[in-house]
Amino acid sequence: ITSKFARDEYDVPLLYWQQAKLRFPSIARTSKFMYLPKSVFKYHLGNLHDDDMKLLETKFMEFIMNSDK
């Protein structure tokens, strides 16, 4: 998640960023990801709204499906 501008069609603006306890309007970059085990996190900041999470999941799947092309 970043507060920078969207770079491509897989960057998802978070509509409910304030409810997620983020300080700035933010974008989730679904095309830039890595697996991190829960143990590497020091604390929990907030939760994404269900609508934001559904859109992220959809965009991530689009990215995965199109990355082979």
All heavy atoms as a GROMACS GRO file, in nm:
protein
  587
    1ILE      N    1   0.086  -0.118   0.000
    1ILE     CA    2   0.000   0.000   0.000
    1ILE      C    3   0.090   0.123   0.000
    1ILE      O    4   0.189   0.127   0.072
    1ILE     CB    5  -0.095  -0.001   0.121
    1ILE    CG1    6  -0.191  -0.119   0.108
    1ILE    CG2    7  -0.170   0.129   0.132
    1ILE    CD1    8  -0.288  -0.135   0.220
    2THR      N    9   0.052   0.221  -0.082
    2THR     CA   10   0.131   0.342  -0.095
    2THR      C   11   0.040   0.464  -0.107
    2THR      O   12  -0.077   0.451  -0.143
    2THR     CB   13   0.224   0.333  -0.218
    2THR    OG1   14   0.300   0.451  -0.228
    2THR    CG2   15   0.145   0.313  -0.347
    3SER      N   16   0.095   0.580  -0.076
    3SER     CA   17   0.020   0.704  -0.096
    3SER      C   18   0.060   0.771  -0.226
    3SER      O   19   0.015   0.881  -0.256
    3SER     CB   20   0.041   0.798   0.024
    3SER     OG   21   0.178   0.830   0.037
    4LYS      N   22   0.144   0.704  -0.305
    4LYS     CA   23   0.187   0.756  -0.436
    4LYS      C   24   0.073   0.742  -0.537
    4LYS      O   25  -0.028   0.679  -0.511
    4LYS     CB   26   0.310   0.681  -0.486
    4LYS     CG   27   0.425   0.677  -0.388
    4LYS     CD   28   0.496   0.808  -0.385
    4LYS     CE   29   0.621   0.793  -0.298
    4LYS     NZ   30   0.657   0.905  -0.225
    5PHE      N   31   0.094   0.797  -0.656
    5PHE     CA   32  -0.007   0.791  -0.762
    5PHE      C   33  -0.013   0.652  -0.824
    5PHE      O   34   0.086   0.579  -0.824
    5PHE     CB   35   0.025   0.894  -0.870
    5PHE     CG   36   0.015   1.035  -0.822
    5PHE    CD1   37   0.130   1.109  -0.798
    5PHE    CD2   38  -0.108   1.093  -0.799
    5PHE    CE1   39   0.123   1.239  -0.754
    5PHE    CE2   40  -0.117   1.224  -0.754
    5PHE     CZ   41  -0.002   1.297  -0.732
    6ALA      N   42  -0.129   0.619  -0.881
    6ALA     CA   43  -0.146   0.492  -0.950
    6ALA      C   44  -0.054   0.486  -1.071
    6ALA      O   45  -0.036   0.585  -1.140
    6ALA     CB   46  -0.292   0.476  -0.993
    7ARG      N   47   0.006   0.368  -1.095
    7ARG     CA   48   0.098   0.349  -1.207
    7ARG      C   49   0.038   0.268  -1.321
    7ARG      O   50   0.078   0.281  -1.435
    7ARG     CB   51   0.225   0.278  -1.161
    7ARG     CG   52   0.305   0.355  -1.062
    7ARG     CD   53   0.437   0.291  -1.036
    7ARG     NE   54   0.424   0.152  -0.990
    7ARG     CZ   55   0.519   0.085  -0.932
    7ARG    NH1   56   0.636   0.142  -0.911
    7ARG    NH2   57   0.501  -0.039  -0.892
    8ASP      N   58  -0.052   0.176  -1.288
    8ASP     CA   59  -0.110   0.092  -1.392
    8ASP      C   60  -0.251   0.051  -1.353
    8ASP      O   61  -0.302   0.090  -1.248
    8ASP     CB   62  -0.022  -0.029  -1.421
    8ASP     CG   63  -0.001  -0.120  -1.302
    8ASP    OD1   64  -0.095  -0.138  -1.222
    8ASP    OD2   65   0.109  -0.176  -1.288
    9GLU      N   66  -0.313  -0.029  -1.441
    9GLU     CA   67  -0.453  -0.068  -1.418
    9GLU      C   68  -0.472  -0.164  -1.301
    9GLU      O   69  -0.584  -0.192  -1.261
    9GLU     CB   70  -0.512  -0.130  -1.546
    9GLU     CG   71  -0.455  -0.265  -1.582
    9GLU     CD   72  -0.332  -0.258  -1.674
    9GLU    OE1   73  -0.264  -0.155  -1.679
    9GLU    OE2   74  -0.304  -0.359  -1.739
   10TYR      N   75  -0.362  -0.212  -1.244
   10TYR     CA   76  -0.371  -0.304  -1.130
   10TYR      C   77  -0.355  -0.233  -0.996
   10TYR      O   78  -0.363  -0.296  -0.891
   10TYR     CB   79  -0.268  -0.416  -1.145
   10TYR     CG   80  -0.285  -0.492  -1.273
   10TYR    CD1   81  -0.191  -0.485  -1.374
   10TYR    CD2   82  -0.399  -0.569  -1.295
   10TYR    CE1   83  -0.208  -0.554  -1.493
   10TYR    CE2   84  -0.417  -0.638  -1.414
   10TYR     CZ   85  -0.321  -0.629  -1.513
   10TYR     OH   86  -0.339  -0.696  -1.630
   11ASP      N   87  -0.332  -0.104  -0.999
   11ASP     CA   88  -0.328  -0.024  -0.876
   11ASP      C   89  -0.470   0.012  -0.836
   11ASP      O   90  -0.547   0.064  -0.917
   11ASP     CB   91  -0.245   0.103  -0.895
   11ASP     CG   92  -0.096   0.076  -0.901
   11ASP    OD1   93  -0.055  -0.040  -0.885
   11ASP    OD2   94  -0.022   0.173  -0.922
   12VAL      N   95  -0.505  -0.018  -0.712
   12VAL     CA   96  -0.642  -0.001  -0.665
   12VAL      C   97  -0.649   0.109  -0.559
   12VAL      O   98  -0.591   0.094  -0.451
   12VAL     CB   99  -0.694  -0.133  -0.604
   12VAL    CG1  100  -0.835  -0.118  -0.551
   12VAL    CG2  101  -0.686  -0.246  -0.704
   13PRO      N  102  -0.719   0.219  -0.589
   13PRO     CA  103  -0.738   0.322  -0.486
   13PRO      C  104  -0.828   0.266  -0.375
   13PRO      O  105  -0.931   0.207  -0.404
   13PRO     CB  106  -0.809   0.436  -0.560
   13PRO     CG  107  -0.801   0.404  -0.704
   13PRO     CD  108  -0.778   0.256  -0.716
   14LEU      N  109  -0.786   0.283  -0.252
   14LEU     CA  110  -0.866   0.236  -0.139
   14LEU      C  111  -0.971   0.342  -0.109
   14LEU      O  112  -0.939   0.455  -0.075
   14LEU     CB  113  -0.777   0.211  -0.018
   14LEU     CG  114  -0.669   0.104  -0.037
   14LEU    CD1  115  -0.585   0.090   0.088
   14LEU    CD2  116  -0.730  -0.029  -0.077
   15LEU      N  117  -1.097   0.304  -0.122
   15LEU     CA  118  -1.207   0.397  -0.101
   15LEU      C  119  -1.226   0.429   0.047
   15LEU      O  120  -1.264   0.539   0.083
   15LEU     CB  121  -1.336   0.339  -0.160
   15LEU     CG  122  -1.332   0.305  -0.308
   15LEU    CD1  123  -1.461   0.236  -0.351
   15LEU    CD2  124  -1.307   0.431  -0.390
   16TYR      N  125  -1.201   0.332   0.130
   16TYR     CA  126  -1.226   0.346   0.274
   16TYR      C  127  -1.094   0.350   0.351
   16TYR      O  128  -1.078   0.285   0.454
   16TYR     CB  129  -1.313   0.230   0.322
   16TYR     CG  130  -1.445   0.224   0.250
   16TYR    CD1  131  -1.463   0.141   0.140
   16TYR    CD2  132  -1.551   0.304   0.289
   16TYR    CE1  133  -1.583   0.136   0.072
   16TYR    CE2  134  -1.672   0.300   0.222
   16TYR     CZ  135  -1.688   0.217   0.113
   16TYR     OH  136  -1.808   0.214   0.046
   17TRP      N  137  -0.999   0.428   0.304
   17TRP     CA  138  -0.866   0.434   0.365
   17TRP      C  139  -0.871   0.486   0.508
   17TRP      O  140  -0.795   0.442   0.592
   17TRP     CB  141  -0.770   0.516   0.279
   17TRP     CG  142  -0.812   0.657   0.254
   17TRP    CD1  143  -0.892   0.703   0.153
   17TRP    CD2  144  -0.776   0.771   0.332
   17TRP    NE1  145  -0.909   0.838   0.163
   17TRP    CE2  146  -0.839   0.883   0.272
   17TRP    CE3  147  -0.699   0.792   0.446
   17TRP    CZ2  148  -0.826   1.012   0.322
   17TRP    CZ3  149  -0.686   0.919   0.495
   17TRP    CH2  150  -0.749   1.027   0.434
   18GLN      N  151  -0.962   0.580   0.536
   18GLN     CA  152  -0.970   0.632   0.673
   18GLN      C  153  -1.022   0.526   0.769
   18GLN      O  154  -0.973   0.516   0.882
   18GLN     CB  155  -1.059   0.756   0.677
   18GLN     CG  156  -0.994   0.875   0.607
   18GLN     CD  157  -1.089   0.991   0.593
   18GLN    OE1  158  -1.201   0.976   0.549
   18GLN    NE2  159  -1.040   1.109   0.630
   19GLN      N  160  -1.118   0.446   0.725
   19GLN     CA  161  -1.170   0.339   0.810
   19GLN      C  162  -1.064   0.232   0.835
   19GLN      O  163  -1.069   0.162   0.936
   19GLN     CB  164  -1.294   0.276   0.746
   19GLN     CG  165  -1.416   0.366   0.754
   19GLN     CD  166  -1.534   0.302   0.684
   19GLN    OE1  167  -1.553   0.322   0.565
   19GLN    NE2  168  -1.611   0.225   0.759
   20ALA      N  169  -0.968   0.220   0.742
   20ALA     CA  170  -0.859   0.125   0.758
   20ALA      C  171  -0.748   0.182   0.846
   20ALA      O  172  -0.644   0.120   0.863
   20ALA     CB  173  -0.804   0.086   0.621
   21LYS      N  174  -0.770   0.303   0.897
   21LYS     CA  175  -0.676   0.372   0.987
   21LYS      C  176  -0.547   0.413   0.918
   21LYS      O  177  -0.441   0.418   0.980
   21LYS     CB  178  -0.649   0.289   1.112
   21LYS     CG  179  -0.774   0.265   1.193
   21LYS     CD  180  -0.748   0.194   1.322
   21LYS     CE  181  -0.880   0.185   1.396
   21LYS     NZ  182  -0.893   0.075   1.479
   22LEU      N  183  -0.556   0.441   0.787
   22LEU     CA  184  -0.442   0.493   0.714
   22LEU      C  185  -0.442   0.645   0.725
   22LEU      O  186  -0.548   0.707   0.737
   22LEU     CB  187  -0.448   0.449   0.567
   22LEU     CG  188  -0.445   0.298   0.548
   22LEU    CD1  189  -0.473   0.262   0.403
   22LEU    CD2  190  -0.311   0.242   0.590
   23ARG      N  191  -0.325   0.707   0.722
   23ARG     CA  192  -0.316   0.852   0.740
   23ARG      C  193  -0.343   0.932   0.614
   23ARG      O  194  -0.375   1.050   0.621
   23ARG     CB  195  -0.180   0.890   0.796
   23ARG     CG  196  -0.161   0.843   0.940
   23ARG     CD  197  -0.038   0.901   1.000
   23ARG     NE  198   0.078   0.825   0.954
   23ARG     CZ  199   0.202   0.862   0.971
   23ARG    NH1  200   0.231   0.973   1.031
   23ARG    NH2  201   0.301   0.786   0.928
   24PHE      N  202  -0.329   0.870   0.498
   24PHE     CA  203  -0.344   0.939   0.370
   24PHE      C  204  -0.426   0.855   0.274
   24PHE      O  205  -0.430   0.733   0.287
   24PHE     CB  206  -0.206   0.963   0.306
   24PHE     CG  207  -0.110   1.036   0.395
   24PHE    CD1  208  -0.009   0.968   0.460
   24PHE    CD2  209  -0.121   1.173   0.414
   24PHE    CE1  210   0.081   1.034   0.543
   24PHE    CE2  211  -0.032   1.240   0.496
   24PHE     CZ  212   0.068   1.171   0.561
   25PRO      N  213  -0.488   0.920   0.174
   25PRO     CA  214  -0.551   0.841   0.068
   25PRO      C  215  -0.445   0.747   0.011
   25PRO      O  216  -0.331   0.788  -0.010
   25PRO     CB  217  -0.594   0.946  -0.035
   25PRO     CG  218  -0.608   1.073   0.043
   25PRO     CD  219  -0.503   1.064   0.151
   26SER      N  220  -0.482   0.622  -0.010
   26SER     CA  221  -0.381   0.522  -0.045
   26SER      C  222  -0.424   0.433  -0.162
   26SER      O  223  -0.542   0.422  -0.193
   26SER     CB  224  -0.352   0.434   0.076
   26SER     OG  225  -0.299   0.512   0.181
   27ILE      N  226  -0.323   0.370  -0.220
   27ILE     CA  227  -0.341   0.280  -0.333
   27ILE      C  228  -0.274   0.149  -0.299
   27ILE      O  229  -0.164   0.147  -0.245
   27ILE     CB  230  -0.276   0.342  -0.459
   27ILE    CG1  231  -0.355   0.464  -0.501
   27ILE    CG2  232  -0.265   0.241  -0.572
   27ILE    CD1  233  -0.290   0.543  -0.611
   28ALA      N  234  -0.341   0.040  -0.333
   28ALA     CA  235  -0.281  -0.093  -0.317
   28ALA      C  236  -0.229  -0.137  -0.453
   28ALA      O  237  -0.303  -0.136  -0.551
   28ALA     CB  238  -0.384  -0.191  -0.264
   29ARG      N  239  -0.103  -0.170  -0.460
   29ARG     CA  240  -0.041  -0.216  -0.585
   29ARG      C  241  -0.048  -0.368  -0.592
   29ARG      O  242   0.036  -0.438  -0.535
   29ARG     CB  243   0.105  -0.169  -0.592
   29ARG     CG  244   0.115  -0.022  -0.607
   29ARG     CD  245   0.240   0.016  -0.683
   29ARG     NE  246   0.224   0.151  -0.731
   29ARG     CZ  247   0.292   0.256  -0.686
   29ARG    NH1  248   0.384   0.240  -0.596
   29ARG    NH2  249   0.268   0.375  -0.735
   30THR      N  250  -0.148  -0.418  -0.662
   30THR     CA  251  -0.166  -0.562  -0.668
   30THR      C  252  -0.063  -0.630  -0.757
   30THR      O  253  -0.045  -0.751  -0.749
   30THR     CB  254  -0.307  -0.599  -0.717
   30THR    OG1  255  -0.328  -0.546  -0.847
   30THR    CG2  256  -0.413  -0.545  -0.622
   31SER      N  257   0.005  -0.553  -0.841
   31SER     CA  258   0.106  -0.612  -0.928
   31SER      C  259   0.244  -0.620  -0.862
   31SER      O  260   0.340  -0.668  -0.921
   31SER     CB  261   0.117  -0.533  -1.058
   31SER     OG  262   0.156  -0.400  -1.032
   32LYS      N  263   0.252  -0.576  -0.739
   32LYS     CA  264   0.378  -0.580  -0.665
   32LYS      C  265   0.348  -0.648  -0.530
   32LYS      O  266   0.295  -0.586  -0.439
   32LYS     CB  267   0.429  -0.438  -0.644
   32LYS     CG  268   0.570  -0.429  -0.598
   32LYS     CD  269   0.618  -0.285  -0.600
   32LYS     CE  270   0.765  -0.278  -0.575
   32LYS     NZ  271   0.815  -0.143  -0.580
   33PHE      N  272   0.382  -0.776  -0.522
   33PHE     CA  273   0.345  -0.850  -0.401
   33PHE      C  274   0.453  -0.947  -0.361
   33PHE      O  275   0.539  -0.983  -0.441
   33PHE     CB  276   0.212  -0.924  -0.424
   33PHE     CG  277   0.222  -1.035  -0.526
   33PHE    CD1  278   0.246  -1.164  -0.485
   33PHE    CD2  279   0.209  -1.008  -0.661
   33PHE    CE1  280   0.258  -1.266  -0.578
   33PHE    CE2  281   0.219  -1.110  -0.755
   33PHE     CZ  282   0.243  -1.238  -0.713
   34MET      N  283   0.446  -0.989  -0.236
   34MET     CA  284   0.532  -1.094  -0.185
   34MET      C  285   0.464  -1.158  -0.065
   34MET      O  286   0.381  -1.095   0.001
   34MET     CB  287   0.670  -1.039  -0.145
   34MET     CG  288   0.665  -0.945  -0.028
   34MET     SD  289   0.825  -0.890   0.038
   34MET     CE  290   0.924  -0.866  -0.101
   35TYR      N  291   0.497  -1.281  -0.040
   35TYR     CA  292   0.443  -1.352   0.075
   35TYR      C  293   0.526  -1.316   0.198
   35TYR      O  294   0.649  -1.323   0.195
   35TYR     CB  295   0.446  -1.504   0.054
   35TYR     CG  296   0.407  -1.578   0.178
   35TYR    CD1  297   0.274  -1.590   0.213
   35TYR    CD2  298   0.503  -1.632   0.262
   35TYR    CE1  299   0.237  -1.655   0.329
   35TYR    CE2  300   0.467  -1.698   0.378
   35TYR     CZ  301   0.334  -1.708   0.411
   35TYR     OH  302   0.298  -1.771   0.526
   36LEU      N  303   0.458  -1.277   0.305
   36LEU     CA  304   0.524  -1.250   0.433
   36LEU      C  305   0.452  -1.328   0.542
   36LEU      O  306   0.331  -1.316   0.556
   36LEU     CB  307   0.518  -1.100   0.467
   36LEU     CG  308   0.592  -1.006   0.372
   36LEU    CD1  309   0.559  -0.862   0.407
   36LEU    CD2  310   0.741  -1.029   0.380
   37PRO      N  311   0.524  -1.406   0.619
   37PRO     CA  312   0.458  -1.477   0.729
   37PRO      C  313   0.411  -1.378   0.836
   37PRO      O  314   0.470  -1.270   0.854
   37PRO     CB  315   0.566  -1.570   0.783
   37PRO     CG  316   0.694  -1.515   0.735
   37PRO     CD  317   0.666  -1.435   0.611
   38LYS      N  318   0.306  -1.413   0.903
   38LYS     CA  319   0.249  -1.328   1.007
   38LYS      C  320   0.352  -1.289   1.113
   38LYS      O  321   0.347  -1.180   1.169
   38LYS     CB  322   0.132  -1.403   1.072
   38LYS     CG  323   0.029  -1.318   1.131
   38LYS     CD  324  -0.089  -1.404   1.176
   38LYS     CE  325  -0.203  -1.318   1.219
   38LYS     NZ  326  -0.319  -1.397   1.260
   39SER      N  327   0.449  -1.372   1.137
   39SER     CA  328   0.548  -1.350   1.243
   39SER      C  329   0.639  -1.230   1.217
   39SER      O  330   0.702  -1.180   1.310
   39SER     CB  331   0.632  -1.475   1.263
   39SER     OG  332   0.703  -1.505   1.144
   40VAL      N  333   0.649  -1.181   1.093
   40VAL     CA  334   0.738  -1.068   1.065
   40VAL      C  335   0.674  -0.933   1.097
   40VAL      O  336   0.742  -0.830   1.099
   40VAL     CB  337   0.790  -1.066   0.919
   40VAL    CG1  338   0.862  -1.195   0.887
   40VAL    CG2  339   0.680  -1.039   0.821
   41PHE      N  340   0.545  -0.931   1.124
   41PHE     CA  341   0.476  -0.806   1.155
   41PHE      C  342   0.485  -0.774   1.304
   41PHE      O  343   0.469  -0.861   1.388
   41PHE     CB  344   0.330  -0.813   1.112
   41PHE     CG  345   0.315  -0.822   0.962
   41PHE    CD1  346   0.302  -0.945   0.899
   41PHE    CD2  347   0.315  -0.707   0.885
   41PHE    CE1  348   0.290  -0.953   0.761
   41PHE    CE2  349   0.303  -0.715   0.747
   41PHE     CZ  350   0.290  -0.838   0.686
   42LYS      N  351   0.510  -0.647   1.334
   42LYS     CA  352   0.524  -0.605   1.473
   42LYS      C  353   0.390  -0.571   1.537
   42LYS      O  354   0.371  -0.590   1.655
   42LYS     CB  355   0.617  -0.485   1.483
   42LYS     CG  356   0.760  -0.520   1.447
   42LYS     CD  357   0.850  -0.403   1.463
   42LYS     CE  358   0.992  -0.443   1.424
   42LYS     NZ  359   1.087  -0.336   1.441
   43TYR      N  360   0.297  -0.513   1.458
   43TYR     CA  361   0.166  -0.478   1.512
   43TYR      C  362   0.063  -0.471   1.399
   43TYR      O  363   0.098  -0.468   1.282
   43TYR     CB  364   0.170  -0.346   1.589
   43TYR     CG  365   0.216  -0.228   1.507
   43TYR    CD1  366   0.126  -0.149   1.440
   43TYR    CD2  367   0.352  -0.197   1.497
   43TYR    CE1  368   0.168  -0.041   1.364
   43TYR    CE2  369   0.395  -0.090   1.421
   43TYR     CZ  370   0.302  -0.013   1.355
   43TYR     OH  371   0.344   0.094   1.280
   44HIS      N  372  -0.061  -0.467   1.438
   44HIS     CA  373  -0.174  -0.463   1.345
   44HIS      C  374  -0.228  -0.321   1.345
   44HIS      O  375  -0.263  -0.268   1.450
   44HIS     CB  376  -0.281  -0.562   1.396
   44HIS     CG  377  -0.402  -0.568   1.312
   44HIS    ND1  378  -0.439  -0.683   1.248
   44HIS    CD2  379  -0.496  -0.476   1.281
   44HIS    CE1  380  -0.550  -0.661   1.182
   44HIS    NE2  381  -0.586  -0.536   1.200
   45LEU      N  382  -0.236  -0.260   1.228
   45LEU     CA  383  -0.282  -0.121   1.219
   45LEU      C  384  -0.433  -0.111   1.204
   45LEU      O  385  -0.499  -0.036   1.273
   45LEU     CB  386  -0.212  -0.052   1.101
   45LEU     CG  387  -0.246   0.093   1.077
   45LEU    CD1  388  -0.204   0.178   1.195
   45LEU    CD2  389  -0.178   0.143   0.951
   46GLY      N  390  -0.489  -0.184   1.111
   46GLY     CA  391  -0.634  -0.176   1.086
   46GLY      C  392  -0.676  -0.283   0.987
   46GLY      O  393  -0.598  -0.369   0.950
   47ASN      N  394  -0.802  -0.276   0.946
   47ASN     CA  395  -0.857  -0.373   0.852
   47ASN      C  396  -0.914  -0.302   0.731
   47ASN      O  397  -0.973  -0.194   0.745
   47ASN     CB  398  -0.970  -0.453   0.918
   47ASN     CG  399  -0.921  -0.539   1.031
   47ASN    OD1  400  -0.826  -0.614   1.014
   47ASN    ND2  401  -0.984  -0.528   1.146
   48LEU      N  402  -0.900  -0.363   0.615
   48LEU     CA  403  -0.960  -0.307   0.495
   48LEU      C  404  -1.110  -0.331   0.496
   48LEU      O  405  -1.158  -0.436   0.543
   48LEU     CB  406  -0.900  -0.370   0.370
   48LEU     CG  407  -0.756  -0.334   0.337
   48LEU    CD1  408  -0.712  -0.406   0.210
   48LEU    CD2  409  -0.740  -0.184   0.320
   49HIS      N  410  -1.183  -0.236   0.443
   49HIS     CA  411  -1.328  -0.249   0.426
   49HIS      C  412  -1.354  -0.365   0.329
   49HIS      O  413  -1.274  -0.390   0.238
   49HIS     CB  414  -1.381  -0.117   0.370
   49HIS     CG  415  -1.529  -0.109   0.364
   49HIS    ND1  416  -1.600  -0.162   0.259
   49HIS    CD2  417  -1.618  -0.052   0.448
   49HIS    CE1  418  -1.729  -0.139   0.279
   49HIS    NE2  419  -1.742  -0.072   0.393
   50ASP      N  420  -1.464  -0.433   0.344
   50ASP     CA  421  -1.496  -0.548   0.258
   50ASP      C  422  -1.498  -0.509   0.110
   50ASP      O  423  -1.453  -0.587   0.026
   50ASP     CB  424  -1.631  -0.608   0.296
   50ASP     CG  425  -1.626  -0.689   0.424
   50ASP    OD1  426  -1.515  -0.726   0.468
   50ASP    OD2  427  -1.733  -0.716   0.481
   51ASP      N  428  -1.550  -0.390   0.077
   51ASP     CA  429  -1.555  -0.347  -0.063
   51ASP      C  430  -1.414  -0.330  -0.121
   51ASP      O  431  -1.388  -0.369  -0.234
   51ASP     CB  432  -1.632  -0.215  -0.078
   51ASP     CG  433  -1.781  -0.231  -0.051
   51ASP    OD1  434  -1.830  -0.346  -0.044
   51ASP    OD2  435  -1.848  -0.127  -0.034
   52ASP      N  436  -1.324  -0.271  -0.043
   52ASP     CA  437  -1.185  -0.256  -0.087
   52ASP      C  438  -1.119  -0.392  -0.104
   52ASP      O  439  -1.047  -0.416  -0.201
   52ASP     CB  440  -1.104  -0.171   0.012
   52ASP     CG  441  -1.134  -0.023   0.002
   52ASP    OD1  442  -1.172   0.024  -0.109
   52ASP    OD2  443  -1.116   0.047   0.102
   53MET      N  444  -1.143  -0.483  -0.012
   53MET     CA  445  -1.082  -0.616  -0.019
   53MET      C  446  -1.132  -0.692  -0.141
   53MET      O  447  -1.054  -0.756  -0.211
   53MET     CB  448  -1.112  -0.695   0.109
   53MET     CG  449  -1.043  -0.829   0.112
   53MET     SD  450  -0.864  -0.820   0.097
   53MET     CE  451  -0.819  -0.786   0.265
   54LYS      N  452  -1.261  -0.683  -0.171
   54LYS     CA  453  -1.315  -0.753  -0.288
   54LYS      C  454  -1.253  -0.698  -0.417
   54LYS      O  455  -1.218  -0.775  -0.507
   54LYS     CB  456  -1.467  -0.738  -0.292
   54LYS     CG  457  -1.537  -0.823  -0.190
   54LYS     CD  458  -1.686  -0.800  -0.190
   54LYS     CE  459  -1.749  -0.867  -0.070
   54LYS     NZ  460  -1.888  -0.828  -0.051
   55LEU      N  461  -1.239  -0.566  -0.426
   55LEU     CA  462  -1.178  -0.507  -0.544
   55LEU      C  463  -1.032  -0.547  -0.557
   55LEU      O  464  -0.984  -0.579  -0.666
   55LEU     CB  465  -1.192  -0.354  -0.540
   55LEU     CG  466  -1.147  -0.280  -0.664
   55LEU    CD1  467  -1.214  -0.333  -0.790
   55LEU    CD2  468  -1.174  -0.131  -0.649
   56LEU      N  469  -0.960  -0.551  -0.444
   56LEU     CA  470  -0.821  -0.596  -0.446
   56LEU      C  471  -0.809  -0.739  -0.495
   56LEU      O  472  -0.723  -0.771  -0.576
   56LEU     CB  473  -0.760  -0.586  -0.305
   56LEU     CG  474  -0.714  -0.450  -0.260
   56LEU    CD1  475  -0.678  -0.454  -0.112
   56LEU    CD2  476  -0.597  -0.404  -0.341
   57GLU      N  477  -0.894  -0.825  -0.444
   57GLU     CA  478  -0.891  -0.965  -0.486
   57GLU      C  479  -0.918  -0.979  -0.635
   57GLU      O  480  -0.850  -1.054  -0.705
   57GLU     CB  481  -0.994  -1.046  -0.406
   57GLU     CG  482  -0.956  -1.064  -0.261
   57GLU     CD  483  -1.068  -1.122  -0.177
   57GLU    OE1  484  -1.184  -1.133  -0.224
   57GLU    OE2  485  -1.041  -1.157  -0.061
   58THR      N  486  -1.014  -0.903  -0.685
   58THR     CA  487  -1.048  -0.907  -0.828
   58THR      C  488  -0.931  -0.858  -0.913
   58THR      O  489  -0.893  -0.923  -1.011
   58THR     CB  490  -1.172  -0.820  -0.856
   58THR    OG1  491  -1.282  -0.872  -0.780
   58THR    CG2  492  -1.207  -0.818  -1.004
   59LYS      N  493  -0.871  -0.745  -0.875
   59LYS     CA  494  -0.759  -0.691  -0.952
   59LYS      C  495  -0.637  -0.782  -0.944
   59LYS      O  496  -0.564  -0.797  -1.041
   59LYS     CB  497  -0.721  -0.551  -0.902
   59LYS     CG  498  -0.816  -0.445  -0.948
   59LYS     CD  499  -0.806  -0.430  -1.098
   59LYS     CE  500  -0.893  -0.320  -1.148
   59LYS     NZ  501  -0.885  -0.304  -1.294
   60PHE      N  502  -0.613  -0.844  -0.830
   60PHE     CA  503  -0.502  -0.936  -0.816
   60PHE      C  504  -0.521  -1.056  -0.908
   60PHE      O  505  -0.428  -1.098  -0.977
   60PHE     CB  506  -0.485  -0.980  -0.671
   60PHE     CG  507  -0.370  -1.073  -0.650
   60PHE    CD1  508  -0.240  -1.028  -0.664
   60PHE    CD2  509  -0.391  -1.205  -0.617
   60PHE    CE1  510  -0.132  -1.114  -0.646
   60PHE    CE2  511  -0.285  -1.292  -0.599
   60PHE     CZ  512  -0.155  -1.245  -0.613
   61MET      N  513  -0.643  -1.110  -0.912
   61MET     CA  514  -0.668  -1.223  -0.999
   61MET      C  515  -0.652  -1.183  -1.146
   61MET      O  516  -0.599  -1.261  -1.225
   61MET     CB  517  -0.810  -1.280  -0.974
   61MET     CG  518  -0.821  -1.350  -0.839
   61MET     SD  519  -0.695  -1.477  -0.811
   61MET     CE  520  -0.731  -1.594  -0.940
   62GLU      N  521  -0.695  -1.063  -1.183
   62GLU     CA  522  -0.674  -1.014  -1.320
   62GLU      C  523  -0.525  -1.007  -1.351
   62GLU      O  524  -0.482  -1.049  -1.460
   62GLU     CB  525  -0.734  -0.875  -1.337
   62GLU     CG  526  -0.884  -0.870  -1.351
   62GLU     CD  527  -0.935  -0.728  -1.362
   62GLU    OE1  528  -0.862  -0.637  -1.408
   62GLU    OE2  529  -1.051  -0.706  -1.322
   63PHE      N  530  -0.448  -0.957  -1.257
   63PHE     CA  531  -0.304  -0.948  -1.276
   63PHE      C  532  -0.243  -1.087  -1.296
   63PHE      O  533  -0.164  -1.108  -1.388
   63PHE     CB  534  -0.237  -0.878  -1.158
   63PHE     CG  535  -0.088  -0.883  -1.161
   63PHE    CD1  536  -0.016  -0.809  -1.253
   63PHE    CD2  537  -0.019  -0.966  -1.074
   63PHE    CE1  538   0.122  -0.817  -1.258
   63PHE    CE2  539   0.120  -0.974  -1.078
   63PHE     CZ  540   0.191  -0.898  -1.172
   64ILE      N  541  -0.279  -1.181  -1.212
   64ILE     CA  542  -0.225  -1.317  -1.220
   64ILE      C  543  -0.264  -1.381  -1.354
   64ILE      O  544  -0.181  -1.441  -1.420
   64ILE     CB  545  -0.276  -1.404  -1.101
   64ILE    CG1  546  -0.221  -1.352  -0.969
   64ILE    CG2  547  -0.239  -1.552  -1.123
   64ILE    CD1  548  -0.071  -1.353  -0.957
   65MET      N  549  -0.388  -1.365  -1.393
   65MET     CA  550  -0.436  -1.426  -1.518
   65MET      C  551  -0.368  -1.364  -1.640
   65MET      O  552  -0.346  -1.432  -1.740
   65MET     CB  553  -0.588  -1.412  -1.529
   65MET     CG  554  -0.664  -1.482  -1.418
   65MET     SD  555  -0.632  -1.659  -1.408
   65MET     CE  556  -0.723  -1.716  -1.547
   66ASN      N  557  -0.334  -1.235  -1.634
   66ASN     CA  558  -0.273  -1.167  -1.747
   66ASN      C  559  -0.120  -1.167  -1.745
   66ASN      O  560  -0.059  -1.127  -1.843
   66ASN     CB  561  -0.324  -1.022  -1.756
   66ASN     CG  562  -0.469  -1.016  -1.795
   66ASN    OD1  563  -0.515  -1.093  -1.876
   66ASN    ND2  564  -0.542  -0.924  -1.734
   67SER      N  565  -0.061  -1.211  -1.637
   67SER     CA  566   0.085  -1.206  -1.626
   67SER      C  567   0.154  -1.311  -1.713
   67SER      O  568   0.272  -1.299  -1.742
   67SER     CB  569   0.130  -1.220  -1.481
   67SER     OG  570   0.096  -1.346  -1.430
   68ASP      N  571   0.082  -1.411  -1.756
   68ASP     CA  572   0.138  -1.515  -1.842
   68ASP      C  573   0.145  -1.472  -1.989
   68ASP      O  574   0.208  -1.538  -2.069
   68ASP     CB  575   0.055  -1.643  -1.832
   68ASP     CG  576   0.068  -1.710  -1.697
   68ASP    OD1  577   0.168  -1.680  -1.626
   68ASP    OD2  578  -0.018  -1.789  -1.661
   69LYS      N  579   0.080  -1.364  -2.020
   69LYS     CA  580   0.070  -1.321  -2.161
   69LYS      C  581   0.188  -1.237  -2.202
   69LYS      O  582   0.256  -1.177  -2.133
   69LYS     CB  583  -0.059  -1.244  -2.183
   69LYS     CG  584  -0.179  -1.333  -2.160
   69LYS     CD  585  -0.307  -1.256  -2.175
   69LYS     CE  586  -0.425  -1.345  -2.143
   69LYS     NZ  587  -0.550  -1.279  -2.151
   0.00000   0.00000   0.00000
